């Protein structure tokens, strides 16, 4: 059996009003008397980021016990070493403040992220949660067409797309495999899966939500007109604005990472996206 850890939030609040993160090595401390969070802050934070996503309210009043299989999964992914300490990949992942941190970290490790700023923005948009376009086609079963005869309402793999969105699509195909692999591990560990995996599948004959979001954000990051995007993709302005802000949040995470070209590419994409009427 591997070491057991418990990561959670203390019932009592600190004097400054913030919750207190606790970390226990329950294999040697089954009664959770030795809080190691202050001595191992990187490990405490990384485990809470990697594994607390699906615990929600339960994590607000109790510690989360991480079983041996979960720890083996983390070690197999390269985020913990044989002594259960953060590796270099683990330290980078711990810097990402986003609900899909592990997916983002794995995408970086696999080097699938586009080098073009607009394509990178499209991938960031795909990782959001806002819906782009209608979820199903009209009752007639026929999707409306744009003036040039292409299906309206989202990304279409068969449409004529500029090289930027082709590069984004290549990245998203690889991202789907990453999400599936992570969810398989989470299911085996008894943890909730990320719903992003289901959003790669088309629903009701329309385009998959992931590709719709990528198309919308990629179009905006490429400099397309706001009105043109809302009309072509049939997305309300408020939804489009929220989708762009979600993508910008992910790009900001890339900007904060050390080394390599990714921070500069992400910064350029975010600055391009945050223009009127988004701001």
JOTASUL-V796576 format. One record per run of one state. SS is the DSSP state (2 for helix, 1 for strand, 0 for the rest). FROM is the first residue (numbers start at 1). TO is the last residue. Records with the same first field share a line. If there is no record, write none. Layout:
# JOTASUL-V796576
SS = FROM-TO + FROM-TO
This chain:
# JOTASUL-V796576
0 = 1-4 + 14-18 + 26-40 + 52-57 + 62-62 + 67-67 + 78-79 + 81-85 + 87-87 + 94-100 + 110-116 + 127-144 + 146-150 + 152-162 + 189-194 + 201-208 + 222-225 + 234-236 + 256-261 + 274-279
1 = 5-13 + 19-25 + 63-66 + 80-80 + 86-86 + 145-145 + 151-151
2 = 41-51 + 58-61 + 68-77 + 88-93 + 101-109 + 117-126 + 163-188 + 195-200 + 209-221 + 226-233 + 237-255 + 262-273
